[in-house]
């Protein structure tokens, strides 16, 4: 019994597919630049700690309200900062993922985002 190999339908279909993939790649590059230029902000501890970062996950601002600075409880302050930074990173990743999915139509391209 011989295996059947599906036919691609000629060079025109392959060229169209390559052209579509190139457009998708170009669109993704443009969107990635837009996302990297965006700023994301979040707070922790009811606004006691605020973090702002760019879409490429660089912190541009960290604000700590004086009333949460307790020399007796440095661990709480550290937890608030870590929580705010991690939440901001999650926001960047969720937005990036959602925007790239719009371009790719849900087609998962490993390593692209």
N, C-alpha and C positions, 0 to 999 in steps of 0.2 A: 504494500500500500504506500503510495507516495503522499508526502505532506504537501499541502497547498499553501503557497505563499501569497498573502494578499497583495493585490496590485495597487500601486500608488496613483495610477491614473495619469502618468506622464510627467514631464518636466514642468508644465505650467502649474500644477498643483504644488509641486515642491517649491517652485519659485515664490508662489503666493504665501506658502507657509513660512519660508525664510524671511520674506518681506514683513509679514505679520510679527514674527518673533523679533526682528530688528526694531520695529516700531514699539513693541512692548518694552524692549530693553531701553530704548531712548526715553519713553514715557516714565519708566521707573527711575532712570537717572535724574530726570528733571524733578520728579516728585521727591526723591531722596534729598536733593539740594534744598527744596522748599522746606521739607521737614527739619533738616539740620539747622535752618535759619530761624525756625519757630522757637518760641519760649514756652516752657511749661512750668507751672507753679503749683505748689501744694503746701498744706500746713499739717501740723501734728499737735496734739495736746490742746485742742481747742484754739488754735492760732498762736500758741506759745512759741512754736518754731515754724518758720516759713522758709521754703527752698524754691529757688528758681533755677532752671537749667535749660540749656539749648537742646535741640533735637538730637545732637550728637553726644548728649549726656555729659556736657561740661557744666558744672555748677557756676552760675554767674552771680548768685546772691544767696546768702544765708543770714536770716534774721532771727535773733533769740530775744524774747522779751525779758527784761531784767528780773521780773518777779519769779521766773522759773529757775534762775541761777541760785541754787542753794548749795553752798560749799559742803554741806553735810550729806547731800544726795546727788553727787556727780553722775552716778549711774542712771538716774532718771533722765537727766539732761542728755546723756549719751544715747539712751534709748529713743528719746524724742527726735534727736537729729537723725539717727539711723532710720527710724520709721518714716520721717519726712523725705529723706533722700531716696529710700527704696520705693516709696509711693510715687514719687516723681519719675523715677526710672520706669516703673510699671506703666505710668501714663504715656510716656514717650513710646514705649514698645507697643502698647495697644493702639495708639494713633498710627504709628508706622505700619503695623500689621494691617489695620483696617484700610489705610490708603493704598497699600500695595495690593491688597486683595481686590480693590476696585479696578486696578489696572490689569491684573492677571486673571480676573474672573474666578478667583479661588484656586487657580492652578498653582500648586506648591512647587517653588523652585528652590531646592535646598541651597543654603548659603547666600541667598540674595538679600534677605532681610531678616 
